[in-house]
Amino acid sequence: MYRSIALKKMGKVDLRTGEVVANNNGEMERIIKYDFRVVAFIDILGFENIIEKTKTDEKEFDRVLTTLTELKDFFIRPKDHNEIEADRKLGADTQIVQVSDSLIISRLIQEQGGIYNMLDDCAFAIHLLISNKFLCRGAIRFGKMYHKETTLFGPAYVEACKAEKEEKLPVVKFDKNLFEIAKYFPGPTNIGFEDWEIDFIKKNCKQLDNGEYYLDYFTDYDDRVGGGEGTASSHYSKLREIIVEGLNSKDKNVYKKYIWAAQQFNKTAKNYGLEIVEYNRCCKGLSKIWGVFH
């Protein structure tokens, strides 16, 4: 008998293969062509306006080119023999594609430690973008998906794209079912210590008002990226600059995004020896007009 996990949206899944073997109506079925994958879709925030600036601003053009090249160089590169062998042992098949400012990462649902690795990849992408003074928005979903190199399609991918477009805040979000998946597919060294792995993952996540989680990039730099004493403070000073600049926007929806970011930043600014963002004073007139504060 195979071990299986029952998740609300996908029915029962064979833990050896990741295949759905019974849907939520109890009917037996097997997915032949689709894999069951976890997929992240991430976009740079405000990219259309940024591209408009690149038409006349050479520095802005160079900033975009440098950022997208760094993303490509980190995430999309040939694997050596040792990496291929490690993937085989973990049951991993990580597929990554970058199109303009969109980064798409997908992993097989049954990869050992796959959820931890997925969230770690997304967090690294967030911080790479921050280091180049960009924020991003994204969503992680799971389900049926085909993904081989640059060919990708399926319901999970469509759901991730839709969720990203619907999100108003500059976050990479996911629902709590990812924790359940992580429990059944922990890293090989955490078998028997699944709750520890989940607690470690949750340490760098927070909940939105709708109950979904997001990667807390306001506090996780040392755990995710590191780099030595003082690097987190230097890194978060760039995040502060992004937020302060964003608060100058006269666009109501953009302004609200940066108000939220300022509120999150201010909660831990002192931990990194940084000044809080004074948005009440500098944006008092706009906030009254738009009713941001309650």
N, C-alpha and C positions, 0 to 999 in steps of 0.2 A: 504493500500500500504506500502511496506517495503521501508525503506531508503536504498540507495545503493551508493557505491563509485566506480568510473570507474578508474581503473589503467591499463596502457598500456599492461602489461604482463599478466594480469589475467582476463580482461574483467570487468563485473559488479558483485559486491559482496553484498549479503544481510548483512546489518550491524548488524542484530540481531543474526545471526548464523555463519557468516563468510563463507557461502557457495557461490560458483559461481553460478549465476542464468542466466547469459547470457555471452557467449564468445564474442570475438572481431568481430566475423562475425554476431552477432546478434541472433545466434541460442540459444534457451533455453536449459539449461542442469543443472543437479544437481550432485554434487560430493557426492556419498553415502559413500564410504569407506575411501577416503582421507579426512583429515582435511586441512584447509588452515592455514599454520603455518609460523612463522618467525624462522629461524634456524641459529645458529652461530656455526661455526666449527673453533676451535683454536688448534694450534700445537706449541710445544716448538721449537724454532729455533735451528737448528743444532743438533737435538736430536740423530741422528745416530752416529755422532762423539763423543757425550757425552757418549753414551752407550759403545763405544769402550774403552773410558778411564776407565769406571767402572770395566773393567775386571781386572785391576791391581791397581786401585786407590781406597782404601777403603773410603776415605773422599768424593770422587766424587760419589761413590755408595750411601753413606749416604745422600748426598745432594739431589740426585734424589729421593730417597725413602721418605725423609722428605717433599719435595715439592709436590709430587704426593699424599701423605697422607693428607697434608694440603688442597689441592684442593678437595679431596674426602670428608673430614670432613666438609668443608664449604658448598659445593654444593649438596652433596648426603647424605641426612639424612631424617629420618622419620619426617613428619609434625604432629604437635599437633592439637587438635580440633580447636583452635582459628585460626591457619594458614589455615586449610582446609576450615573453614567458610569464612575467608577473600577471599580466592581464588574463592569460589562459588559466592560471591557477585560481584567480578570483572570479572567473566566469564573466569577465568584463569585455565589453565591446563599446568603447566610448567613441562617439561620432561627434565631430565639431565642424561647423561651417560658419563663415563670416561673410555677410553680404552688406556692404556699405557699413552703417553703424550698428547693424543687427548681429548679435552673437547668439548662435543656437547650439546648445550642448545637449546631447541625449545619451543615456546609459540604459543598459538592460536592467529591468527591475530586480532581477535575481543576483546582481553583482554583490559580492561580499563587501560590505562597507560602502556601497555605492551611493547611498543617501548622504553620508558624511562627505564623501569625495565630491559629489555634485554641489553641495552647499559651499564647500571649500573653494571650488572652482568659481562659483558665482561671486563669492566674497572677494576673491582675488581680482576678478574682473572689475568689481565695484571700486576697489581701492586703486587699481591701475588707472581707471578713469579719473578718480579724484586727484591723483597725482598730476594729471594733465588738466585739472580744473574743469572736469565734467561731472555731472550727476547722471544717473541712469534710472530706468524703470523697467521692471520685468516681472515674469510670472513663471512658476514651475508647476507643471501638471504631469499626470501619468495616465497611461492607457495604451491603446493600440496605435502603433506607429511603425512605419518603415523608414530607416535612415541608414544609408550607405554613402559615405563621402558627401557629395553635393546633391544627391537625390534624396528627398525627404518628403513625406506626406503622411496623413493619417489623422484620426480624431484628436489624439493627444496634442499634436502640433497645433491644430486649429484652435483647441481650447486654450493653449498657452498664449497664442497670438491674441485671441479675443480678450483674455484676462489682462494682458499687458495693456491693451488699448483702453480698457475700461477703467483701469486704475488711475486715480487722480494724483496720488502722492509719489514722490521719488523713492520707491522701494522695490525690492525684488521679493515677491510674496509667494506663499504656498499654504496649503491647508494641512491640518493636523494629521491626515492620513499618512504623510511622509514619515512621521514618527513610528507609526505602526509597521510600515515597510522596513524601516531601519531596525526595528526590533527583531524581525524575522530574517534579515540579511545583514547581521553585524559584520564588522571587520573580523578577519580570522583570529586575531589576538584577543578579541572581545567576546568570543563565544562563551556563554556562561555569565557574561557581565554586560548583557544587553542594556539593562537599565542605566548602567554607568555611561555607555555610549550615547544614549538618548539624552541623559542629563547634560552631558558635555556639549552636545549639539544645541540643546535648548538654552544653554548659558549665553549664547551669542545670538539669540532670537527674541523678538518681542511680538506681542499680539496687536493687531489693529482692532478698531471698534467692531468690525464685522466678525471677529473671531479668527480670521486668518492670521498667519504668522508672517514676519518679514525678517530679513537678515539685518541685524543691528550694527550697521557700519559705523555708528557713532562711538562705539566702544570696543570693537573686536579686532582692531588693527594689530595689537601685540600678539594675540592668539593666532590670527590668520596669516599675517605677513611678517611682523617683527622687524628686526634689523639692528637692534642694539639700543642702548640708552639714549633717549632724546628723540629717536626717530618718530615715535608716535606723535609727540608734540609738534614736530615739524610738519608731519603729514596732516594732522588735524587743523593746523593753521591754514593750510590750503583749503580745507573744507570750509573753514570759517570765511575765507575770502569769497568762495563760491556763493555762500549764503548771503553775505552782505551785498554782493553785486546783484544777486537775484532779487533782493528786496527793493531794488530801485525800479523794478518793472512796473509799468503802468497797466499791464494786463491783469485783470482781476484773478483769473485762474492761476496764472503763473505766480502772482504775489502770494496767494494762499498756500501754494506748494512750499514756498520758501519760509513763510511764517511757521508752518509745521516743522520744517527742517531746523529753523532757529530754536524752536521750543525743545526739540530733541537734543540739539547740540548743547544748549545751555545747561541741561541736566548734569552733564559730565565735564563741562569745559574746564572746571577747576582742577580736575584730575590730571590734566595735561598742561597746567600752568597758563591757560589761555583765558582771555577776557570773554565774557558772555556777549552775545549779539544783542545790541540795544535796539529792538525793533519797535517798541511802544512809542518811543519818542520820535524817531526819525520817520515813522510811517503813520503817525497818529491820524492825520487827515484822511488818508486812504482807508485806514481800518474802520473809521467811522462810517465812511460812505458805503463800504462794502460789507460791513457787519461781520468782520472776521472774528472780533472778540465778543465774548458773551459775558 
